[in-house]
Amino acid sequence: MTRRYWNIHLEEMMEAGVHFGHGTRKWNPRMSPYISAKCKGIHIINLTRTARFLSEACDLVFDASSRGKQFLIVGTKNKAADSVARAAIRARCHYVNKKWLGGMLTNWSTTETRLHKFRDLRMEQTAGRLARLAKRDAAVVKRQLSHLQTYLGGIKYMTGLPDIVIIVDQHEEYTALRECITLGIPTICLIDTNCDPDLADISIPANDDAIASIRLILTKLVFAICEGRSSYIRNP
C-alpha cells in the first residue's frame, strides 16, 4: 500500500504511450498478468498494474534516499541514454548510459582501479600537466580520458557498490541485472512485454521503447528520490 501520493495518473501514462507493449509474437508468457489486451498485433499493458508497481517503487526509493542510500541508474540504449543521464544528474545519482562493462559491479576492485585512474588523469588535465607532454603522449592520454569518460563518467564519484539499482529495459541490461542478483543488490526494472517480471525486486510494466514513456517513469522515481533526500537533509 502506497504511503505517499506520487501523482501517478492513468491519463498521463496513456499520453506517454506507457501502455504499448511489443508485438504479440515477441513476448514473455510470464508477463500475462500485466497485459490487459491485444490491439493490431500489439500487447497492451495494464496501466492499473503499472501505477501500482510504480507507486511501490517510489515508496522504496523515497525511504532509501531518506536514509542516505545511494542509487545507480542504468539505461544504455540510444532512446534511453539522454533521459537516464538527465534523471540521474537531477537526483544526484550515479548512472551508466553508454555501455555496461561486464563485471562493473561483481568485479568492483577492477572498476575501482579504473575510477582511480580516471580521477588521476582528470586532475592532471585540470592542472595543465598534459600540455607539458609530448604531442604523441598527450594524444594517448586524451584518448584514455575520452574512453573513461564515455564508459565511467556517470560513476566517477561512486566509492562503493550502490544500494539500489534502477534499470531501464531489463532485456537490454540483462548483464547488469544478473550482477545485481549475484551481489544481492535490490533492483527496480522497467519491463516491457518481452521481459521476465520475476527477476527484479520491483518490476514496473511499461513501454521501454518510447522516450516519453521512459522519461515519465524516471521523472516519478527521481521526484521520490529528491523528496527522500530533502527529508534526509532535514533530519540527518
N, C-alpha and C positions, 0 to 999 in steps of 0.2 A: 504494500500500500504506500502511495506517494505521501511523503511528509510535507512537501512544499509544492507550490503551484508554479509550474515551469512554462506556462503559456504555450502549451502544445495543442494546436488546433488542426483538426482533420482537413479543413478547407485550405489552410496554409500548406499542408503536406501535398494535397491534391494539385495545387497550383505549381508546386515544385516538381511534380512528377514522381514523387516518392513511391507511389503505388505501382508503377510499371516495372514488372519483372522481366526475365528473359523469355525467349520463345519456349513454347511448351515442350519441345524436343530436348531442350537444354536445361534440365532441372534436376534437382536432388529430391527424391521422394520424401526425405526427412523434412522437407520444407512444407509439406502438405498442410500442416496445421496453421501455417501463416499465409496461405493462399486462399483468397475468397472466391475467385472466378477465373474464367478464361475469356479472352476477348481478341478475336482476329489472330489467333495463334500465339498470344502472349499471356503469361500468367499475371494476374492482378493480385498484388499484395494486400492483405487485410490491414488497413491503416489503424484500426482499433488496437490490434496487437502491437503494431509499431509504436503507437502512442504509449502504450503500457510499458513496453520494454525501454523506450527512450526515457520515460519518467524514472524508471528504476535506475537506469544508468546515470541520470542527472543526480539522483539522490546519492548514489555511490560516490561519484566524483566530488560532489559538494562535501560530503562527510570526510573524504580522504584529504581534500585540499584544506579543509578547516583544521586538519591535524598536521598540516605541513608536508603532506606526501608529495612525491614527485611523479610526473606523468611523461610518457613518451607517446607521440602520435606518429603513426606510420601510414603512409599512402604514397606509393611511388609511381603509379601510372600517370600519364600526362594529364588526364582530366582531373585528377585529384591533387597533383603536386602543389599548385599555387594555393589552393584552398587550405591544404594542410599546413603550409608554411605560415600563411596569414593567421590561421586559427591558433597555431602553437605560439607564435610571437605575441599575439594578443593576450593569451593566457599564461605567458611565461613558462611554457612547457618545452621540452626537448622534442625534436622531430627528425624523421628520416623521410625525404620526399623524392630522392633520385634513384637510389638502388640500395637494396638491403644486402649488405655484405655478410655472407654466411659466417656464423659464429660471432656475430656482433655482440650478442649477449652471453651465449654459452661459453665463448672463449674471451671473456671480459678482459683478462690480463693482456691479451694481444691488442684489443681495442684501446685499452688504457694507454699502452705504449704508443700507439699511433696518435692518440689525442695529445699526449705529452709532446711528441714530435711536432704536431700541428701547432700547438701553442708556442713552442720554442721558435719555430720558423716565423710565425706571426710577429713575435716580439722582435726578432732580428729585422724583419721588414719594417716594422714601425720605427725602430731605432736607426734605420737608414743604413744598416750594415750590408745589405745586398748590393748597394751602389758601389761598395768598395771591392766587390768580387770581380773576377774576370768575366767578360761577356758570356762565355760558354757556361761557366759555373753558375752565374746569376740566372741564366735561362733554365738550367736544370732545376734550381731551387724554386723558381717561379712555377714551373710545370708541376713540381711536387705540391706546392701550395694550392694551385688550382685544383689538382686532383683531390687533395684532402678537403678543400672547401666544398667541392661538389658532393662528396660522399659522407663527410663527417661534420660539415658546417653546422648542421642543426643540432648536433650533440656535443659541440665543442666545450660546453660548460658542464657536461654531465660527469660527475665524480664517482658514480656508483650505479648499480642496477636500478632501473625505475621501479616504483611501487605499483603502478598500473600502466598498462599499455592499451592505447586506443588504436584499433586497426580499421582502416578504410579499405574495404574489399578483401574479405577473408581469403577468397580464392586466389587472388593475385599475391597476397602476402603470406602464403601458407608457411614458408620457411620461418618467417618472423614469429608466426603463431606457434609453430612447433617448438621453437626455442623458449618461448614464454611458458608453454606447458611443461617442458622439461625442467625449467627452473622454478615452477610454481608461482609465476608472476600472474596476477589476475588480469584478464583481458576483457575488453569491450569491443565487439566486432560489428561493423556494418555488413550485413549479409544480404545478398541477392538470392534469387530462387535457385541458383546453381550451387549454393553453399550448404555446409553441414551445421545446423544450429546448435548441435550438442558440443561443439569443440570449445567455444568461448564461455566465459563465466556469465556474461550478458551478451546476447545476440540481438541486434536491432534489425529486423527485416526492413529493407529499403532498397530502392534503386541505387546501385553503386556505379552507374554509368553516366547519369545526368549530373552536370556540375551543380545545378540548382538544388538537387536532392542532397548531394554531398555537403554543400555549404549549409543547408538548413540543419542537418543533423549535427554538424560540427559547431554551428552557432549556438545551438541549445546546450551542448556539452560544455563549450567554452564559457558560456554565461554562468553555468552552475559552478565551474571551476573558479571563476573570478569571484563569485559570491562567497564561495568557501574560503578563498584566500583573504577576502576582506574580513571575514569572521575570525580567521586565524590571527590577522594583524591586530584586530581589536582586542582579542582575548588570547595573548600568547601563552 
